[in-house]
Amino acid sequence: MIVHGEEASAPSAEDLKQKISDDMQSVSDFARKEASTVSAKAKEAASDQKNILAAKLGGIAEAMEKVAGELESGDNRDIGKLTRTLGDSLRSASDRIQDRSIGEIANMAEDFGRKQPLAFLSIAAIAGLAASRFLTASAPKSGTVKSGPVQNHASAGQAPAHNTPSTYVAPTSLANTEGRARD
């Protein structure tokens, strides 16, 4: 009879299923809410970066238009007209980027890539080259000379302890090498 009383106080399988189901729903709702928050923050950050890019393109366009004005007033009218045309194109691209969402910009880039694949690949290559040059120029120089006493590890037959290439070869004597060649 005591066993029967314990069974009555223990939760039933249906109660456990309902509890697990409620907990799973709660976790699912929480995950959905957090994913939505993260997505909104990511979209906001991307939009901010898009606006920064549009402003930078506008600045480049303005600089090109100034250069175009100087070239057109001088002896290089043809180059000035070409520079002005490029500046105008950058200005309109900046305006289009500013007024559109990230999804629309991605669709525009995809359409341009389909319609003008050579131009798209050329722009991508130029952008990659520019990024590479920027990263190379902004990287800290590894070959800088530090002040202080200079130690010559190579003369002692030891590899330097810092910035050592994996292809370090210790110095050898020519006499030892010549002797081995005759054997």
N, C-alpha and C positions, 0 to 999 in steps of 0.2 A: 503494500500500500504506500509505503514511503516513496518507492520508485514512481508510482503513479503521480504523486504530488510534485516530484521534481520535473516530470514531463510537462505538467500543466504550467509550471513557472518558466520553463525554457521557451525561447522564441521558436516559432514554427518555421518550416522551410519557406513558406510563402512570405512570412514577415522578413526573413533574411533576403529573399529575392527582391522584395520591394525596397528594402534599405539599400541594397547594392545598386538597384536601378536608379533610385533617387540620387545616390552619391555619384554615379556615372553621369547622370544628367547635369548635376551641379558642376562637375569637373569639365564636362563638355561646354557648358555655358560660359564658364570662366575662361577656358582656352579660346573660345570664339571671340569673347570680349577683348582679351589681351591681344589676339591676332589682329583684330580690327584696329586697336589702338596703335600697335606697331606699324601696321600698314598705313594708317593716317600720318604717323610721324615720318615714315619713309617717303611718302608722297610729298609731304611738306618740305622735307630736306631736298628732294629732287627738284621741286619747284623753285626753291631758293637758289640752288646751283644753276638751274636753267636761266633764272633772271640775272645771275652774276655773269653767265656766259653771254647773254644777250647784251648786257651793259659793256662787256669787254669788246664784243664785236662792234658795237656802236662806237666805242672809243677808237678802234682801229680804223673804222670807216671814216671817222672825222679826221684822223691823222692823214689818211690817204687823200682825202679831199683837199686838205691844206697843201700837201705835196703836189697834188695835181694843179692847184692854182698857181703855185710857184713855177712848175714846169711849163704850164701853158703861157705864162707871162714871159718866159725866157725863150730859148732856142729849141726847146724840146716839146713842141706843141702836140705832136703825135703821141709821145709817151705820156704826156699830161692827160690827153683825152682817154687813153687806155687806163691810166691810173684812176681817173675820175669814174669811169665806167665800173671798175673793180670796187671802188669805194661805194658807189651807189648800190651795187649788188650786195655788198656786205651790210649796208644800212638796211636794205629791204629784208635781208635774211635775219638781221637782228630784230626788226619789227615783227616779222612773222613768228620768230621764236618767242618773243615776249608775249604775244597774244594767244598762244596755243598751249594746250596741256602737253604733258610728257608723252602720252599715248598718241596724240595727233602728230607730234614731232617724229616719233618713231615710225609712224605710218608714212609720213612725208619722206623720211630717209629711205624706207623700204621701197616706196614707189620710185624715187629717184634712182636707187640702185638697180631696179628692174629696167627702167627706161634708158638710163645712161650708165651701163656697167663700167665702161672704161673710165669715165669721169669719176664715178664713185670710187673705184679702186685707186685712181690717181690721188684723189683727195685723202683717202685713207692712208696711202703711202706717205704723202706729205705730212699729214697729222702725226703719223708714227715717227717720222724723221724729226719733226719739230719736238715731239715729246722726248725722244731719245737725246737730242741735243740739249734740251732743257735739263733733263735729269743728269746728264754727264757734266754739264756746266755747274750745276748746283751741288754735286757730290763733293764731299771733303777730299782734298788732295792727299793721297797716301804717300807720295814721294817728297813731302815737305821735310826740310832739314830742321832738326831741333837743335837749340843751342845747348852747349855743354860739351864734355869731352867725347871725342870720337873713338870708338873701339874698333879695331880691325880684327874681326873674328876669323876672316879667311886666312890671314897669315899664320895663325896658330893652328890651322887645319880644322877649325870648328865652324859649324854653320851658325849664322846669326840667330838669336833666340826669337826675334820678332819679324813678322812679315816674311817668313822664309818660304820661298817657292818649293814645291815638292820635287823639283828637278835639281836640287843642290848637289854639286859634285865637289868633293874635297880635292884640294890641289895635290898633284903627284909630281914626282921628280922625273925628268926626261931620262936620266940614267937608268932608273928602274924599268922604264918602258922599253928602252933600246935593248937592254939585256934580255928581256923576255922575247923580243922579236927575233933575236939570233938563235934562241933555243930551239 
